[in-house]
Amino acid sequence: MEITILCKVVDNYGDIGFVYRLARNITELYPDTELRLVVSDLPSFAAMAPFVKTGLAKQNARGWQIFDWNNEEVCTEEFSRKIPDVILQCFQCERPEWLDRILFDPEQKQIVRIVNIEYLTAESWADDFHLLKSGTRSILVKKVNFMPGFTKKTGGLVMDSSFISCLKSKETAIQILQENLVAKEQVAEPLEDSIQALRDNNTFCVTIFAYKRNFTHVVRALKTFMDSKKKENPLFKIHAFVAAGLASKPFEEAWKEESCPFEITKLPYLNQEAWDALLCSSDFNFVRGEDSFARACLCGKPFVWHAYPQDEELHLVKAGAVLERIKDFVKDFAQDKNLFDVLREYFLLYNTRYPRSTEDEQSGSQSKEDEPKEKEEELLQMLLSNYSELSKAFMDFSKNLIENGNLTQHLMEYLER
């Protein structure tokens, strides 16, 4: 089978992260499949897949042909010569104009099947939308919608071999992370110490990957949690791994404002396998983006997802929907307070965008006064103080998702039919 995958990068790493993972898993499970990847932002691809070259219109890597979406001349020549059998159109991205000219040319007589792979959502409509046919302006171009999701009525989530190996063995995960950093020649002694923190049973490891926001409440809640745990275990520590990107500077600023209460490691850009390894090795994950969200759901570790901000706070609907999927796995922890209610309130507050002053709007920073820091801090403290119960809930949630099966297998079985 020959498959062309289209990826127009919107959220720097979420979109291409999913496409890269899907391509790897197709090749792992179906090695005879010929893959052509058409990507609009090669630098974002190269950040997680260092073998990708950013300045080439066409390149061969990992047995794939990779094309720069923006190079109309090269792409038109290639795809006119060999019209795709199957196109995976990821996240309803618009097809490039050069491709539409080829597909809908009156002289084009080949049947082309387009599978629109939607964004991951926990909303109930995903069940009904999965495998729903969609019209095009040619009877030869047939289109269907394919939904990643959280139930057996959807396509499920991608479960590639590298991620599963990290999920099964923490030591394997740490070794993968270490090997990646060594390959980048970035394991100075402090970073080596950071990796050892993942192995230390007395160290509570947190990963921070988010859009720009105020992190003061996160730092304070982690400090309070650490201080309370030290009363029963003087060796208890917290170590935060801060991903390169939008959240790195704001988190570090909040950490310094609170007198650097625990250790942090500012990470270099990691390839996808190393990033998976870190999420699987940490105790609590703050994540953003499509692909990291899916990994967090499968990791079995408590997490908070920073959904991609949308107009009129529509992203809160997506955040609320995944909470409803988690709800059945969370048990009450006190007569007067439901653990799920705490999780839900914090999750939604973390995703709420608050009004900015004119000065803040111009500088691009978040107004600290506009955010309910004290409420967020209180809620996060409650979640951390009930970590054991929360951890079990997320582990059970993960097992349920794994039982739904691998999206890649479901997709390929559908295409074969």
C-alpha positions in Angstrom: 0.0 0.0 0.0 1.1 3.5 -0.7 0.1 6.2 1.7 0.6 10.0 1.6 0.3 11.9 4.9 -0.4 15.6 4.9 0.6 17.7 7.9 0.0 21.5 8.1 1.7 22.5 11.3 -0.5 24.7 13.5 0.6 23.9 17.1 4.4 23.6 16.7 4.8 20.0 18.0 1.4 18.5 18.6 0.4 18.1 14.9 3.7 16.9 13.5 4.3 14.9 16.7 1.2 12.8 15.9 2.2 12.5 12.3 5.7 11.4 13.1 4.5 8.8 15.6 1.9 7.5 13.2 4.4 7.1 10.4 6.9 5.3 12.7 4.2 2.9 13.9 2.9 2.2 10.4 6.5 1.3 9.4 7.0 -0.8 12.5 3.8 -2.8 12.0 3.5 -2.7 8.2 7.1 -2.4 6.8 6.1 -2.9 3.2 3.9 0.3 3.2 5.3 3.1 1.1 5.0 6.4 3.0 5.2 9.9 1.6 5.1 12.7 4.2 4.1 16.2 3.1 4.9 18.7 5.9 4.5 22.5 6.0 7.1 23.2 8.7 10.2 21.1 8.4 12.0 22.9 11.3 9.3 21.7 13.7 9.6 18.2 12.4 13.4 18.3 12.7 13.2 19.4 16.4 11.8 16.0 17.4 13.3 14.0 14.5 16.9 15.2 14.1 17.4 13.1 10.9 15.1 15.5 9.0 16.9 18.2 7.0 15.1 21.6 7.0 16.2 23.0 3.7 15.3 20.3 1.3 12.3 20.1 -1.0 12.5 16.4 -1.1 14.4 13.9 1.0 14.5 10.2 1.9 14.8 9.2 5.6 13.8 6.1 7.6 12.5 4.6 4.3 10.1 7.5 3.9 9.9 10.3 1.2 9.5 13.6 3.0 8.4 16.7 1.0 8.3 20.4 1.8 4.6 21.3 1.4 5.6 24.8 0.3 7.7 23.7 -2.7 5.0 23.6 -5.3 7.2 22.8 -8.3 8.8 19.7 -6.8 5.6 18.4 -5.2 3.6 18.9 -8.4 6.1 17.0 -10.4 6.2 14.1 -7.9 2.5 13.7 -7.2 1.5 14.2 -10.8 3.8 11.4 -11.8 2.5 9.2 -9.0 -1.0 10.1 -7.8 -1.7 8.9 -4.3 -3.8 5.8 -3.6 -4.5 6.9 0.0 -4.2 10.4 1.6 -4.2 10.8 5.3 -5.4 14.4 5.8 -4.5 15.2 9.4 -6.6 17.5 11.5 -8.7 18.8 8.7 -5.8 20.7 7.3 -6.5 22.3 4.0 -4.9 20.4 1.1 -2.2 22.3 -0.7 -3.5 23.9 -3.9 -1.0 22.0 -6.1 -2.5 18.7 -4.8 -6.1 19.8 -5.4 -5.2 20.7 -9.0 -3.9 17.1 -9.4 -6.7 15.3 -7.7 -9.5 17.3 -9.4 -8.0 17.5 -12.9 -10.7 16.4 -15.3 -8.2 14.1 -17.0 -7.5 12.3 -13.7 -9.2 8.9 -13.8 -7.8 7.2 -10.7 -9.7 6.6 -7.5 -8.1 8.4 -4.5 -9.2 7.7 -1.0 -8.8 10.5 1.6 -9.0 9.8 5.3 -9.5 12.9 7.4 -7.8 12.1 10.8 -9.4 14.5 13.3 -8.0 16.1 16.4 -8.2 13.9 19.5 -11.3 14.7 21.5 -13.2 13.0 24.3 -16.5 14.6 23.2 -19.3 12.1 22.6 -19.8 13.2 19.0 -16.5 11.4 18.1 -18.2 8.0 18.3 -20.8 9.1 15.7 -18.4 10.9 13.5 -15.9 8.0 13.3 -15.9 6.4 9.7 -18.6 8.9 8.6 -18.3 9.5 4.8 -17.8 13.0 3.5 -18.4 14.4 0.0 -15.8 15.9 -2.4 -16.3 17.6 -5.8 -15.4 14.4 -7.6 -16.8 10.9 -7.5 -13.3 9.6 -7.9 -12.0 11.3 -4.7 -13.7 9.5 -1.8 -13.3 10.9 1.7 -14.0 9.4 5.2 -13.5 10.8 8.7 -11.4 8.8 11.2 -11.5 9.7 14.9 -8.8 9.1 17.4 -10.6 8.7 20.7 -11.3 7.3 24.1 -13.8 4.5 23.4 -14.0 1.3 21.3 -16.3 3.2 18.9 -13.4 5.4 17.8 -10.0 4.6 16.4 -8.2 4.8 19.8 -4.7 6.1 20.3 -1.4 5.4 18.6 0.8 3.0 20.6 4.2 2.8 19.0 6.8 0.3 20.2 9.2 2.9 21.7 6.5 4.4 23.9 5.2 1.0 25.0 8.7 0.0 26.0 8.9 3.1 28.2 5.5 2.4 29.7 6.6 -1.1 30.7 9.9 -0.3 32.2 11.0 2.9 33.9 14.6 1.9 33.7 14.3 1.5 29.9 12.7 4.9 29.7 15.5 6.5 31.6 18.1 4.8 29.5 16.4 6.1 26.3 16.4 9.6 27.7 20.0 9.4 28.8 21.2 8.0 25.4 19.4 10.9 23.6 21.1 13.5 25.7 24.5 11.9 25.3 24.0 11.8 21.5 23.4 15.6 21.7 26.6 16.0 23.8 24.4 17.8 26.4 25.0 15.6 29.4 27.0 17.9 31.6 27.3 16.7 35.2 24.3 18.7 36.4 22.1 17.2 33.7 23.5 13.7 34.6 22.4 14.4 38.2 18.9 15.4 36.9 18.6 12.0 35.2 19.5 10.3 38.5 16.7 12.2 40.1 14.3 10.1 38.0 15.7 7.0 39.6 15.6 8.3 43.2 12.5 7.0 45.0 12.7 10.0 47.4 12.4 12.5 44.5 9.0 13.5 43.1 9.6 14.4 39.4 7.3 16.8 37.6 7.4 17.7 33.8 6.3 21.2 32.7 5.3 21.7 29.1 2.6 24.4 28.5 1.6 27.5 26.7 2.7 30.8 28.2 1.0 31.5 31.6 1.6 32.4 35.2 3.2 29.5 37.1 3.4 31.0 40.5 0.7 28.8 42.0 2.4 25.7 40.6 5.7 26.5 42.2 4.0 27.4 45.5 1.9 24.3 45.6 4.9 22.0 44.8 6.9 23.7 47.6 4.1 23.2 50.1 3.7 19.6 49.1 7.5 19.1 49.5 7.5 20.7 52.9 4.6 18.5 54.1 6.2 15.3 52.8 9.6 16.1 54.5 7.9 15.8 57.9 7.4 12.1 57.3 10.5 11.6 55.0 13.4 14.1 55.5 14.9 12.9 52.2 11.9 13.8 50.1 12.7 16.2 47.3 11.0 17.7 44.2 12.6 18.0 40.8 10.9 19.8 37.9 11.9 19.2 34.3 11.0 22.2 32.2 10.6 21.7 28.5 12.2 24.0 26.0 9.5 26.3 24.6 6.9 28.9 25.6 6.6 27.9 29.3 10.3 27.7 30.1 11.0 31.4 30.9 7.7 32.0 32.8 8.2 28.9 34.9 11.8 29.9 35.7 10.7 33.4 36.6 8.0 32.1 39.0 10.6 29.7 40.5 13.1 32.5 41.1 10.4 34.7 42.6 9.7 31.9 45.2 13.4 31.7 46.1 14.1 28.6 44.0 12.4 26.2 46.5 13.4 22.9 44.7 15.6 21.7 41.9 14.7 22.4 38.2 16.3 21.2 35.0 15.8 23.3 31.8 15.7 20.8 29.1 17.1 21.1 25.5 14.8 20.1 22.7 14.3 16.4 22.9 13.5 13.9 20.2 10.1 12.2 20.4 11.4 9.0 21.9 13.3 10.8 24.6 10.2 13.0 25.4 8.0 9.9 25.7 10.7 8.5 28.1 10.5 11.6 30.3 6.7 11.6 30.5 6.7 7.9 31.5 9.4 8.4 34.1 7.9 11.5 35.8 5.4 11.4 38.6 3.2 14.3 37.5 3.0 15.8 34.0 1.8 19.3 32.9 1.4 18.9 29.1 0.1 20.7 26.1 -0.5 19.9 22.4 -2.1 16.9 20.6 0.6 14.3 20.9 1.8 15.0 24.4 -1.9 15.0 25.6 -2.4 11.5 24.1 0.9 10.3 25.7 -0.1 11.7 29.1 -3.4 9.9 28.9 -1.6 6.6 28.2 1.2 7.1 30.8 -0.9 6.2 33.8 0.5 9.3 35.7 -1.6 12.2 37.0 -1.5 15.0 34.5 -3.0 18.4 33.6 -3.5 19.3 30.0 -3.1 22.8 28.7 -5.5 22.7 25.7 -4.7 24.9 22.7 -6.5 28.2 23.4 -9.5 28.9 21.2 -11.8 31.8 20.7 -14.8 32.1 23.2 -13.0 29.5 25.4 -14.1 26.6 23.2 -11.0 24.7 24.4 -12.7 24.4 27.8 -15.3 22.1 26.2 -12.5 19.7 25.1 -10.9 19.9 28.6 -14.2 19.2 30.3 -14.9 16.2 28.0 -11.7 14.4 28.9 -12.4 15.0 32.5 -15.7 13.2 32.1 -13.8 10.2 30.6 -11.5 10.2 33.7 -14.4 10.6 36.2 -15.4 7.0 36.5 -11.9 6.1 37.7 -11.6 8.7 40.5 -12.9 7.7 43.9 -14.0 10.0 46.8 -11.3 10.8 49.3 -13.3 12.6 52.0 -16.8 12.9 53.1 -17.0 16.6 52.4 -14.9 16.7 49.3 -14.9 14.7 46.0 -11.5 14.2 44.5 -12.9 14.5 41.0 -14.5 17.8 41.8 -11.1 19.1 42.9 -9.5 17.8 39.7 -12.2 19.2 37.5 -12.1 22.7 39.1 -8.3 22.9 38.9 -8.1 21.5 35.3 -10.6 24.1 34.1 -9.0 27.0 36.0 -5.7 26.0 34.6 -7.1 26.3 31.1 -9.1 29.5 31.6 -7.7 32.7 30.0 -8.1 35.8 32.1 -8.5 39.4 31.0 -5.2 41.3 30.4 -4.4 44.9 30.9 -3.3 47.0 27.9 0.3 46.9 29.1 0.2 43.1 29.5 -1.4 42.7 26.1 1.4 44.7 24.4 4.2 42.9 26.3 2.7 39.5 25.7 2.8 38.6 29.4 0.0 37.4 31.6 -1.3 39.8 34.3 -0.7 38.1 37.6 -3.5 40.1 39.2 -6.0 38.7 36.8 -5.4 35.0 37.7 -7.0 33.2 40.7 -3.6 32.1 42.0 -4.7 31.3 45.6 -7.6 29.1 44.4 -5.4 27.3 41.9 -2.7 26.8 44.5 -5.2 25.4 47.0 -6.7 23.0 44.5 -3.3 21.8 43.2 -2.1 21.2 46.8 -5.2 19.1 47.4 -4.5 17.0 44.4 -0.8 16.5 45.3 -1.7 15.7 48.9 -3.9 12.9 47.6 -1.4 11.7 45.1 -1.8 8.0 45.8 -5.5 8.0 45.1 -5.1 10.2 42.1 -2.3 8.0 40.7 -4.4 4.9 40.9 -7.2 6.7 39.0 -5.0 7.7 36.2 -3.4 4.3 36.0 -6.9 2.7 35.6 -7.8 5.3 33.0 -4.7 4.4 31.1 -5.3 0.7 31.2 -8.8 1.3 29.8 -7.4 3.2 26.9 -4.9 0.6 26.1 -7.6 -2.1 26.0 -9.3 -0.1 23.3 -6.5 -1.0 20.9 -3.9 0.8 18.7 -5.1 3.5 16.3 -2.5 2.5 13.7 -3.8 -1.1 13.5 -7.4 0.1 13.4 -6.6 2.5 10.6 -4.6 0.1 8.5 -7.2 -2.7 8.9 -9.8 -0.2 7.7 -7.7 0.8 4.7 -7.1 -2.8 3.8 -10.8 -3.5 3.9 
